Amino acid sequence: MSLRIALVEGSVLRPPLPRGLTPLATIGPARIVGLAETPVVAAADAVLIGWAFYREGFTACTALSEGEIEQLITSRGAWALRALWGHFLLAWVDRDDRVFLLRSPVAGPPVFHTRRQRGQSAALTGAQTGSCVFTDLGLARSLGFALDRPDPGRIDAALRYPFLRGPDTELAGVREILPGEIVDLVEGDRQPASWSPWDHAARPPHHATPEELRALVHAVVSAWSTRFTRIQLELSGGLDSSIIAACLAGRTDDWRGLTLATSDPDGDERPYARAVSEQFGVPLAERWRPPPGDPLAPPRTLRARPGGFGLLAPSDAVFLDAARTYRADAIFTGAGGDNVFGYITSAAPVIDALRFAGPRAAWRASGDLARLARDNRWKAIGFAIRRSLRPPPLWPIDHSLLSWRHADIMPAHPWAADAGRAAPGQRVYGMSLLLVQSFVDAYDRALAMPMIAPLLSQPLVEFGLGHASWKWGEGGQDRAFARRAFQEDLPPAVLSRRSKGRILSVFLPAFAENRERLRPFLLDGWLAGAGLLDLDAVRAMLETGAGDPVSILRLLEVADMESWARSIEATPSGG
């Protein structure tokens, strides 16, 4: 794992440590253990784990001065959110010997918090009580934290509010520290200085130029480029990964692109990836997307939260194997580009345009939305009016295939609680950042080596939050502002491309081939036993095999959750 660490407080970690782990640092009453190769910057009262850059100059942060640590402590962490950005964890101890931890915005390395009460198992360590922050469930278990009970109520919430990744995990006794969140180590409570997207949703919004966006993206990607010697870019030939390729083009160290192809023309993106490769003179590796995985197979890696679709596990393995064969020390991905570059199909930006720029701007924005949705302007205006009079829920709800036994209101999330501070279009932009967080670390390659999503870097996200929401789709083309920013860099075929590679050819046949096996797996499984499923609805779908692609994907999502829940109970604690 790229950042496989644990920060343990109040426990006596008796030697020897579990195999593969080494002491990395001590901070106040807490010890940090992890892999020996973990990037760590340690000082007397603070420890930085991962990769950080200064906001001023975008240079790498390779040491923390006494003055910086003093600012960190006295500001209760706010200094780091103003001065640093990257993909890191930052821990420090205050004058009262209390330990705090910051997970960098906007994605940040996934990290979790748990407490062990007196009397609970202390299997390998002899620890009595204490708190633990960990990035890897297997590591936490090896340190004596059991963590082997799926939580039915939280699982229901995860399925009913898809991809809403809040602090309450599906694993009993475990809380995820959210991106940009500062917590105290003992209780895991969110601190007031924590990062919020709405602090950067300027009202009125800024009217930046495409040149400003281009310069900022170049600066961010170039900064990331300096931290790794050999990079493999997952290059689909879509706009987002192609923009990253344009920013890597001046790199002197080795890098290459990698694309996966399918025999289905809808999934074959090689012509676009080849055009980008030729434009920048960079090698492009091409691999066939392998057959789908087994939807009943347990996850290959023990996880504190469910990962991505198990059917894509073989494709994930191809990406990772190719990176290792290339001897890459990092994988770069365009994940999050849709969100950061404002791919918004909602009428909310029309409301923003009216509020901040007047009727003429709103009229143009409604036309842009109509062209983007391939509909008419009057319908777009109608949507905007209805949205203004009756705002929709902050997050979509999907009750399908679920019983009502564990149904509850939308899970608490600090971004949702404070979303009223932003204008409607800014709110849609900010909440969309939650969606991508379920995917950036969903597959095992993100746990096996550093996987960097440069477009989700804090400076870019804060730029987007403050930018006029209706400008992203100006002219009726998705991510139009980003296209204009890079119009001199990218091949015309990529700039004009509106389609995305589709992989339904992976999912639909896999459902048909495994339908009979899925019947007992789900109807007699863990979720059914916990009262989570509408068994009649699941049975009807499995018996007939009928269903639109969305319904089939939903059932496969339920199957993935079943696999995860079984893996939590089946894997012995400490294993």
C-alpha positions as CSV (number, residue, x, y, z in Angstrom):
1,M,0.0,0.0,0.0
2,S,1.3,3.4,-0.9
3,L,0.6,4.9,2.6
4,R,0.2,1.8,4.9
5,I,0.5,3.3,8.3
6,A,-1.2,3.3,11.7
7,L,-1.0,6.0,14.4
8,V,-1.7,4.5,17.8
9,E,-2.3,6.3,21.1
10,G,-2.7,4.9,24.6
11,S,-1.5,1.5,23.7
12,V,1.7,-0.3,24.5
13,L,2.9,-1.8,21.2
14,R,5.0,-4.6,22.5
15,P,7.8,-5.8,20.3
16,P,8.1,-7.4,17.9
17,L,5.8,-5.5,15.6
18,P,3.8,-7.5,13.0
19,R,5.9,-8.6,10.1
20,G,6.6,-5.9,7.6
21,L,6.0,-3.0,9.9
22,T,8.6,-0.7,11.4
23,P,8.5,2.3,13.8
24,L,8.3,5.5,11.7
25,A,7.9,8.3,14.3
26,T,6.8,9.1,17.8
27,I,4.6,12.2,18.4
28,G,3.6,13.0,22.0
29,P,1.8,10.0,23.4
30,A,1.4,8.3,20.0
31,R,3.5,6.1,17.8
32,I,3.4,5.8,14.1
33,V,4.2,2.4,12.5
34,G,4.1,1.4,8.8
35,L,6.2,0.3,5.9
36,A,9.8,1.3,5.9
37,E,9.5,3.0,2.5
38,T,6.7,5.3,3.6
39,P,7.5,8.9,2.7
40,V,7.8,10.6,6.2
41,V,8.9,14.1,7.2
42,A,9.4,14.0,11.0
43,A,10.0,16.9,13.4
44,A,9.8,17.3,17.2
45,D,6.1,18.0,17.4
46,A,4.7,17.2,13.9
47,V,4.9,14.4,11.3
48,L,4.0,14.7,7.6
49,I,3.3,11.4,5.8
50,G,2.9,11.4,2.1
51,W,3.5,14.2,-0.5
52,A,2.9,17.8,0.2
53,F,3.6,21.1,-1.6
54,Y,3.7,24.7,-0.6
55,R,0.9,26.9,-1.9
56,E,3.5,29.5,-2.6
57,G,5.7,28.4,-5.5
58,F,4.3,24.9,-5.6
59,T,7.6,23.5,-4.3
60,A,7.8,20.2,-2.4
61,C,7.5,20.3,1.4
62,T,10.5,18.2,2.5
63,A,10.9,19.6,6.0
64,L,8.8,21.5,8.6
65,S,10.5,24.4,10.3
66,E,10.0,25.3,14.0
67,G,8.1,28.4,12.9
68,E,5.8,26.4,10.7
69,I,5.1,23.9,13.4
70,E,4.3,26.8,15.8
71,Q,1.8,28.2,13.3
72,L,0.4,24.7,12.8
73,I,-0.2,24.3,16.5
74,T,-1.5,27.8,17.3
75,S,-3.9,27.8,14.4
76,R,-5.2,24.4,15.3
77,G,-4.3,23.1,11.8
78,A,-5.7,26.0,9.8
79,W,-2.1,27.0,8.8
80,A,-1.6,23.7,6.9
81,L,-4.9,24.2,4.9
82,R,-3.7,27.6,3.9
83,A,0.0,26.9,3.2
84,L,0.1,23.3,2.0
85,W,-1.7,21.0,-0.5
86,G,-1.1,17.5,-1.8
87,H,-1.9,13.9,-0.8
88,F,-0.8,13.6,2.8
89,L,-1.6,13.0,6.5
90,L,-0.3,15.6,9.0
91,A,-0.1,14.8,12.7
92,W,1.0,17.2,15.5
93,V,0.9,17.4,19.3
94,D,-0.3,20.6,21.0
95,R,1.0,22.1,24.3
96,D,-1.5,19.9,26.3
97,D,0.0,16.8,24.7
98,R,-3.1,16.2,22.6
99,V,-2.5,14.7,19.2
100,F,-4.4,15.9,16.1
101,L,-4.4,14.7,12.6
102,L,-5.3,16.3,9.2
103,R,-6.2,14.4,6.1
104,S,-5.4,16.6,3.1
105,P,-8.2,17.9,0.9
106,V,-9.8,17.0,-1.5
107,A,-9.4,13.3,-1.8
108,G,-6.4,12.6,0.4
109,P,-5.2,9.1,1.5
110,P,-8.2,7.2,2.9
111,V,-7.8,7.0,6.7
112,F,-9.9,5.6,9.5
113,H,-10.3,6.1,13.2
114,T,-11.3,3.5,15.9
115,R,-11.1,3.2,19.7
116,R,-10.6,0.1,21.7
117,Q,-12.2,0.0,25.1
118,R,-10.8,-1.9,28.1
119,G,-11.5,-5.6,28.0
120,Q,-11.6,-5.8,24.2
121,S,-9.2,-8.2,22.4
122,A,-5.5,-7.2,22.5
123,A,-4.5,-10.1,20.4
124,L,-1.0,-9.5,19.2
125,T,0.1,-6.4,21.0
126,G,-0.9,-6.6,24.6
127,A,-2.5,-3.2,24.3
128,Q,-5.2,-2.3,26.9
129,T,-7.1,0.7,25.7
130,G,-6.4,3.4,23.1
131,S,-7.2,5.0,19.8
132,C,-5.9,4.1,16.4
133,V,-5.8,5.9,13.1
134,F,-5.1,3.5,10.2
135,T,-5.1,3.4,6.4
136,D,-5.3,-0.4,6.1
137,L,-7.8,-2.7,7.9
138,G,-5.4,-5.7,7.9
139,L,-2.8,-3.5,9.6
140,A,-5.2,-2.4,12.3
141,R,-6.3,-5.9,13.0
142,S,-2.7,-7.0,13.2
143,L,-2.3,-4.5,16.0
144,G,-5.1,-6.1,18.0
145,F,-8.2,-4.1,16.9
146,A,-10.9,-6.7,16.0
147,L,-13.0,-4.6,13.6
148,D,-14.9,-7.6,12.3
149,R,-18.6,-6.6,12.4
150,P,-20.4,-5.1,9.4
151,D,-23.1,-2.5,10.5
152,P,-26.5,-3.2,8.8
153,G,-27.8,0.3,9.3
154,R,-24.7,1.9,7.7
155,I,-24.8,-0.7,4.9
156,D,-28.4,0.2,4.1
157,A,-27.4,3.9,4.0
158,A,-24.5,3.2,1.6
159,L,-26.9,1.4,-0.8
160,R,-29.8,3.7,-0.4
161,Y,-27.7,6.9,-0.9
162,P,-25.2,5.5,-3.4
163,F,-21.6,6.8,-3.3
164,L,-22.4,9.3,-0.5
165,R,-19.2,8.6,1.5
166,G,-19.7,10.2,4.8
167,P,-17.8,9.7,8.1
168,D,-19.8,6.7,9.3
169,T,-18.4,3.6,7.7
170,E,-20.1,0.3,7.0
171,L,-17.8,-1.3,9.6
172,A,-19.0,-1.1,13.2
173,G,-16.8,1.1,15.4
174,V,-14.9,2.7,12.6
175,R,-15.2,6.3,11.4
176,E,-13.5,7.6,8.2
177,I,-11.6,10.9,8.6
178,L,-13.0,12.9,5.7
179,P,-10.8,14.8,3.2
180,G,-9.7,18.1,4.7
181,E,-10.9,17.0,8.1
182,I,-8.9,17.7,11.3
183,V,-9.6,15.3,14.2
184,D,-8.3,14.7,17.7
185,L,-6.7,11.3,18.0
186,V,-8.5,10.2,21.2
187,E,-12.1,10.8,20.2
188,G,-11.9,11.3,16.5
189,D,-14.0,14.4,16.7
190,R,-14.0,16.9,13.8
191,Q,-12.3,20.2,14.7
192,P,-13.6,23.7,13.7
193,A,-10.6,24.5,11.5
194,S,-11.5,21.6,9.1
195,W,-11.7,22.3,5.4
196,S,-15.1,23.0,3.8
197,P,-15.8,23.5,0.1
198,W,-18.2,26.3,0.9
199,D,-15.4,28.4,2.3
200,H,-14.2,28.7,-1.3
201,A,-17.6,29.2,-3.0
202,A,-17.1,32.9,-3.7
203,R,-20.3,35.0,-3.9
204,P,-20.3,36.6,-6.3
205,P,-18.2,34.1,-8.2
206,H,-15.0,34.9,-10.0
207,H,-14.8,35.2,-13.7
208,A,-11.4,33.6,-14.5
209,T,-9.9,33.3,-17.9
210,P,-9.1,30.0,-19.7
211,E,-5.4,31.0,-19.5
212,E,-5.6,31.2,-15.7
213,L,-7.0,27.7,-15.6
214,R,-4.4,26.3,-18.0
215,A,-1.6,27.9,-16.0
216,L,-2.9,26.5,-12.7
217,V,-3.4,22.9,-14.1
218,H,0.1,23.0,-15.5
219,A,1.6,24.2,-12.2
220,V,-0.3,21.4,-10.3
221,V,0.6,18.6,-12.6
222,S,4.2,19.7,-12.9
223,A,4.6,19.8,-9.2
224,W,3.3,16.3,-8.9
225,S,5.6,15.2,-11.7
226,T,8.7,16.2,-9.7
227,R,7.9,13.7,-6.9
228,F,8.2,10.5,-9.0
229,T,10.9,9.2,-11.2
230,R,8.8,7.0,-13.5
231,I,5.1,7.5,-14.1
232,Q,2.4,5.5,-15.9
233,L,-0.6,7.7,-17.0
234,E,-3.9,5.9,-17.4
235,L,-4.6,7.5,-20.8
236,S,-8.1,6.9,-22.1
237,G,-7.9,9.7,-24.7
238,G,-10.7,11.5,-22.9
239,L,-10.4,15.2,-22.1
240,D,-9.2,14.8,-18.5
241,S,-6.4,12.3,-19.0
242,S,-5.3,14.1,-22.2
243,I,-5.0,17.4,-20.3
244,I,-2.7,15.6,-17.8
245,A,-0.7,14.2,-20.7
246,A,-0.3,17.8,-22.1
247,C,1.1,18.9,-18.8
248,L,3.5,16.0,-18.5
249,A,4.8,16.5,-22.1
250,G,7.7,18.6,-21.0
251,R,8.9,16.1,-18.4
252,T,12.5,14.9,-18.7
253,D,12.1,11.7,-16.6
254,D,10.4,8.6,-18.1
255,W,6.6,8.3,-18.4
256,R,4.2,6.6,-20.7
257,G,0.5,6.2,-21.3
258,L,-1.5,3.0,-20.9
259,T,-5.0,2.4,-22.4
260,L,-7.3,-0.6,-22.2
261,A,-9.4,-1.6,-25.2
262,T,-12.5,-3.7,-25.7
263,S,-13.7,-5.6,-28.8
264,D,-16.9,-3.6,-28.4
265,P,-16.4,-0.3,-30.4
266,D,-18.2,1.6,-27.6
267,G,-15.3,0.7,-25.3
268,D,-12.4,1.0,-27.7
269,E,-10.7,4.4,-27.0
270,R,-7.4,3.6,-28.7
271,P,-7.8,6.1,-31.6
272,Y,-8.0,9.0,-29.1
273,A,-5.2,7.7,-26.9
274,R,-3.0,7.2,-29.9
275,A,-3.7,10.7,-31.1
276,V,-2.5,12.1,-27.8
277,S,0.5,9.8,-27.7
278,E,1.5,11.0,-31.2
279,Q,0.9,14.6,-30.3
280,F,3.4,14.5,-27.4
281,G,5.7,11.8,-28.6
282,V,5.2,9.6,-25.6
283,P,5.1,5.8,-25.6
284,L,1.6,4.3,-25.4
285,A,1.1,0.7,-24.0
286,E,-2.1,-0.9,-25.2
287,R,-3.8,-3.8,-23.4
288,W,-7.0,-5.7,-24.0
289,R,-9.5,-5.4,-21.2
290,P,-9.8,-8.9,-19.7
291,P,-13.0,-10.8,-19.2
292,P,-15.0,-9.7,-16.1
293,G,-14.3,-11.1,-12.7
294,D,-16.5,-13.3,-10.6
295,P,-19.3,-11.2,-9.0
296,L,-19.4,-13.7,-6.1
297,A,-15.7,-13.6,-5.4
298,P,-14.5,-12.0,-2.1
299,P,-12.4,-8.8,-2.4
300,R,-8.8,-9.4,-3.0
301,T,-7.8,-7.0,-0.3
302,L,-9.4,-6.6,3.1
303,R,-11.0,-3.2,3.2
304,A,-12.5,-0.9,5.9
305,R,-15.1,0.2,3.3
306,P,-16.5,-1.6,0.2
307,G,-14.4,-0.9,-3.0
308,G,-15.4,-0.8,-6.6
309,F,-17.2,-3.3,-8.8
310,G,-15.7,-6.8,-8.4
311,L,-16.3,-7.4,-12.1
312,L,-13.5,-4.9,-12.8
313,A,-10.9,-6.6,-10.6
314,P,-9.2,-8.3,-13.6
315,S,-8.9,-4.9,-15.4
316,D,-7.5,-3.4,-12.2
317,A,-4.9,-6.2,-12.1
318,V,-3.9,-5.5,-15.7
319,F,-3.4,-1.8,-14.9
320,L,-1.2,-2.7,-11.9
321,D,0.7,-5.4,-13.6
322,A,1.5,-3.1,-16.5
323,A,2.7,-0.4,-14.1
324,R,5.0,-2.9,-12.3
325,T,6.3,-4.2,-15.5
326,Y,7.2,-0.7,-16.6
327,R,8.8,-0.2,-13.1
328,A,6.6,2.9,-12.5
329,D,6.8,4.3,-9.0
330,A,3.4,6.1,-9.4
331,I,0.2,5.8,-11.4
332,F,-1.4,9.0,-12.6
333,T,-5.1,9.2,-13.4
334,G,-7.6,11.7,-14.8
335,A,-10.1,10.7,-12.1
336,G,-12.2,13.6,-10.9
337,G,-11.8,15.7,-14.1
338,D,-15.6,15.6,-14.8
339,N,-16.2,17.1,-11.4
340,V,-13.3,19.6,-11.3
341,F,-14.0,20.9,-14.8
342,G,-17.7,21.4,-14.1
343,Y,-19.5,18.6,-16.1
344,I,-22.9,19.8,-14.8
345,T,-26.2,18.8,-16.4
346,S,-28.3,20.4,-13.7
347,A,-30.3,23.6,-14.1
348,A,-28.6,25.1,-11.0
349,P,-26.1,27.1,-13.0
350,V,-28.9,28.9,-14.8
351,I,-30.1,30.1,-11.3
352,D,-26.6,31.2,-10.5
353,A,-26.3,33.1,-13.8
354,L,-29.6,35.0,-13.1
355,R,-28.6,35.8,-9.5
356,F,-25.1,37.0,-10.2
357,A,-25.1,38.2,-13.8
358,G,-28.7,39.0,-14.7
359,P,-31.4,37.8,-17.1
360,R,-29.3,37.9,-20.3
361,A,-26.6,35.6,-18.8
362,A,-29.4,33.3,-17.5
363,W,-30.9,33.2,-21.0
364,R,-27.6,32.2,-22.5
365,A,-27.0,29.6,-19.7
366,S,-30.4,28.0,-20.4
367,G,-29.5,27.7,-24.0
368,D,-26.2,26.1,-23.1
369,L,-28.0,23.6,-20.8
370,A,-30.5,22.8,-23.6
371,R,-27.7,22.0,-26.1
372,L,-25.8,20.0,-23.5
373,A,-28.9,17.9,-22.7
374,R,-29.9,17.9,-26.4
375,D,-33.2,19.4,-25.5
376,N,-34.9,22.8,-25.9
377,R,-34.3,26.1,-24.1
378,W,-37.8,26.4,-22.7
379,K,-37.6,23.1,-21.0
380,A,-34.3,24.1,-19.5
381,I,-35.9,27.3,-18.2
382,G,-38.8,25.3,-16.8
383,F,-36.3,23.1,-14.9
384,A,-34.6,26.1,-13.5
385,I,-37.8,27.7,-12.3
386,R,-38.9,24.4,-10.6
387,R,-35.5,24.0,-9.1
388,S,-35.6,27.6,-7.7
389,L,-39.1,27.1,-6.2
390,R,-38.6,23.6,-4.9
391,P,-34.9,22.6,-4.6
392,P,-34.2,18.9,-5.0
393,P,-32.7,16.7,-2.4
394,L,-29.0,17.2,-1.9
395,W,-28.3,13.6,-2.8
396,P,-30.2,11.0,-4.9
397,I,-32.0,8.2,-3.2
398,D,-32.3,4.6,-4.5
399,H,-34.8,2.4,-2.6
400,S,-34.7,-0.5,-5.2
401,L,-34.0,-4.0,-3.9
402,L,-33.9,-2.8,-0.3
403,S,-36.3,-3.5,2.5
404,W,-37.5,-0.8,4.9
405,R,-36.2,-2.4,8.0
406,H,-33.0,-0.2,8.3
407,A,-34.2,2.8,6.2
408,D,-33.3,6.1,7.7
409,I,-32.8,9.7,6.7
410,M,-29.8,10.8,4.6
411,P,-26.6,10.1,6.6
412,A,-24.9,13.1,8.2
413,H,-22.1,14.8,6.3
414,P,-20.6,18.1,7.3
415,W,-20.6,19.3,3.6
416,A,-24.3,18.6,3.4
417,A,-25.1,20.3,6.7
418,D,-23.4,23.5,5.6
419,A,-24.4,23.5,1.9
420,G,-26.8,26.3,2.2
421,R,-23.9,28.7,2.3
422,A,-23.3,28.2,-1.5
423,A,-25.4,29.3,-4.5
424,P,-27.3,26.4,-6.2
425,G,-24.7,25.9,-9.0
426,Q,-21.8,26.0,-6.6
427,R,-23.6,23.6,-4.4
428,V,-24.0,21.1,-7.2
429,Y,-20.3,21.5,-8.1
430,G,-19.2,21.0,-4.5
431,M,-21.4,18.0,-3.8
432,S,-20.2,16.3,-7.0
433,L,-16.8,16.1,-5.4
434,L,-18.2,13.6,-2.9
435,L,-19.1,11.3,-5.8
436,V,-15.6,10.8,-7.0
437,Q,-14.3,10.0,-3.5
438,S,-15.8,6.5,-3.8
439,F,-13.7,5.8,-6.8
440,V,-10.2,7.2,-6.4
441,D,-9.2,4.4,-4.0
442,A,-11.8,1.8,-5.0
443,Y,-9.4,-0.6,-6.7
444,D,-6.3,-2.5,-5.5
445,R,-3.8,-0.7,-7.7
446,A,-4.5,2.4,-5.6
447,L,-3.4,0.4,-2.5
448,A,-0.4,-1.2,-4.1
449,M,1.5,1.9,-5.3
450,P,0.9,5.7,-5.2
451,M,-2.1,6.5,-7.4
452,I,-2.3,10.2,-8.0
453,A,-5.3,12.1,-9.3
454,P,-3.7,15.5,-10.0
455,L,-7.0,17.1,-11.1
456,L,-8.4,16.6,-7.6
457,S,-5.6,18.7,-6.0
458,Q,-6.8,21.3,-3.6
459,P,-5.8,24.5,-5.6
460,L,-7.7,23.3,-8.6
461,V,-10.8,22.4,-6.6
462,E,-10.8,25.7,-4.8
463,F,-10.4,27.5,-8.1
464,G,-13.5,25.6,-9.4
465,L,-15.6,26.3,-6.4
466,G,-15.0,30.0,-6.8
467,H,-15.5,30.1,-10.6
468,A,-18.9,31.1,-12.1
469,S,-20.8,27.8,-12.4
470,W,-22.5,28.6,-15.7
471,K,-19.2,29.3,-17.4
472,W,-18.1,25.6,-17.3
473,G,-20.6,24.6,-20.0
474,E,-20.6,27.8,-22.0
475,G,-21.6,27.1,-25.6
476,G,-23.4,23.9,-24.7
477,Q,-20.4,21.6,-24.5
478,D,-19.4,19.8,-21.4
479,R,-16.2,21.1,-19.7
480,A,-16.1,23.8,-22.3
481,F,-14.0,26.1,-20.2
482,A,-11.3,23.4,-19.8
483,R,-11.5,22.7,-23.5
484,R,-10.8,26.3,-24.3
485,A,-8.0,26.4,-21.8
486,F,-6.2,23.6,-23.6
487,Q,-7.3,24.1,-27.2
488,E,-3.8,24.8,-28.4
489,D,-2.4,21.7,-26.7
490,L,-4.7,18.8,-27.6
491,P,-5.5,17.0,-30.8
492,P,-8.7,18.2,-32.5
493,A,-10.3,14.7,-32.1
494,V,-9.9,14.9,-28.4
495,L,-11.1,18.5,-28.1
496,S,-14.3,17.8,-30.1
497,R,-15.0,14.4,-28.5
498,R,-18.3,14.2,-26.7
499,S,-18.5,10.4,-26.1
500,K,-17.0,8.4,-23.3
501,G,-15.8,4.8,-23.4
502,R,-18.5,2.5,-22.2
503,I,-18.0,-0.8,-20.4
504,L,-21.6,-2.1,-20.2
505,S,-20.2,-4.9,-22.4
506,V,-18.4,-6.1,-19.2
507,F,-21.4,-6.0,-16.9
508,L,-24.4,-7.2,-18.8
509,P,-23.0,-10.5,-20.0
510,A,-21.6,-11.2,-16.5
511,F,-25.0,-10.8,-15.0
512,A,-26.5,-13.2,-17.5
513,E,-23.8,-15.8,-17.0
514,N,-23.9,-15.7,-13.2
515,R,-27.6,-15.2,-12.7
516,E,-28.2,-18.7,-11.3
517,R,-25.2,-18.5,-9.0
518,L,-26.3,-15.1,-7.7
519,R,-29.7,-16.4,-6.6
520,P,-28.5,-18.4,-3.5
521,F,-25.6,-15.9,-2.9
522,L,-28.1,-13.0,-2.3
523,L,-31.3,-14.7,-1.2
524,D,-29.4,-16.8,1.5
525,G,-26.6,-14.3,2.1
526,W,-25.4,-11.9,4.8
527,L,-27.5,-9.0,3.6
528,A,-30.7,-11.1,3.5
529,G,-30.0,-12.4,7.0
530,A,-29.6,-8.9,8.3
531,G,-33.0,-7.9,6.9
532,L,-31.5,-5.5,4.3
533,L,-33.0,-6.8,1.1
534,D,-36.4,-6.8,-0.5
535,L,-36.2,-10.5,-1.2
536,D,-39.2,-10.6,-3.5
537,A,-37.7,-7.9,-5.7
538,V,-34.3,-9.6,-5.8
539,R,-35.9,-13.0,-6.5
540,A,-38.1,-11.6,-9.3
541,M,-35.1,-10.0,-11.0
542,L,-33.0,-13.2,-10.7
543,E,-35.7,-15.5,-11.8
544,T,-36.7,-13.6,-15.0
545,G,-33.3,-12.2,-15.8
546,A,-35.2,-9.1,-17.0
547,G,-34.1,-5.6,-16.3
548,D,-32.6,-2.5,-17.9
549,P,-28.9,-1.9,-17.6
550,V,-29.4,0.4,-14.6
551,S,-31.3,-2.2,-12.7
552,I,-28.7,-4.8,-13.5
553,L,-25.9,-2.6,-12.3
554,R,-27.9,-2.0,-9.1
555,L,-28.1,-5.7,-8.4
556,L,-24.4,-6.2,-9.1
557,E,-23.7,-3.3,-6.7
558,V,-25.7,-5.2,-4.0
559,A,-23.7,-8.3,-4.8
560,D,-20.5,-6.4,-4.3
561,M,-21.7,-5.3,-0.9
562,E,-22.6,-8.9,0.0
563,S,-19.1,-10.0,-0.9
564,W,-17.6,-7.2,1.2
565,A,-19.7,-8.1,4.3
566,R,-18.8,-11.7,4.0
567,S,-15.1,-10.9,3.7
568,I,-15.2,-8.9,7.0
569,E,-16.7,-11.7,9.0
570,A,-14.7,-14.5,7.3
571,T,-11.2,-13.0,7.7
572,P,-9.9,-13.7,11.2
573,S,-8.9,-10.7,13.3
574,G,-5.2,-10.2,13.3
575,G,-5.0,-11.9,10.0
